[in-house]
Amino acid sequence: MKTEFRNGSHAIRELPSQVLAVATVSKVPQLINGHVYVPMSTTTAGEPVALAYEGEADFDKVAAQAWAIGVPLYWDDTAKNVTSTAGGNTLIGNAGQAQLAADVRGYVIFNSFKLL
């Protein structure tokens, strides 16, 4: 599912267009060299694409996992979702709000790397 950025006090920060060796799908997170980026458009391999690297967004999350505000969150590149489990996953940011275990999407302060 696509990542939906929230409008508000924090702007989405993007890198200038990058040429990647892989195809991208708009707003579907991509793990690149150990960092999670969100492509802002769909491209084929070799086409330039703007990559979001910071912002506030709703990501798919692990079902049956509750989050407290501020907990560190990780990108599971195999399952393609955000989890509070660190083992084998890539740090992506912090929970921007508490989430219930039943929630399938979670509010992430993307690449914030500090507790609120």
Secondary structure, DSSP 8 states (H G I E B T S, - for coil): ---EE--SSS--EEEEEEE-SS-B-TT--EEETTEEEEESS-B-TTSEEEEEEEEEEEEEB-TT--B-TT-EEEEETTTTEEES--TT-EEEEEESS-B-TT-SEEEEEET--S--
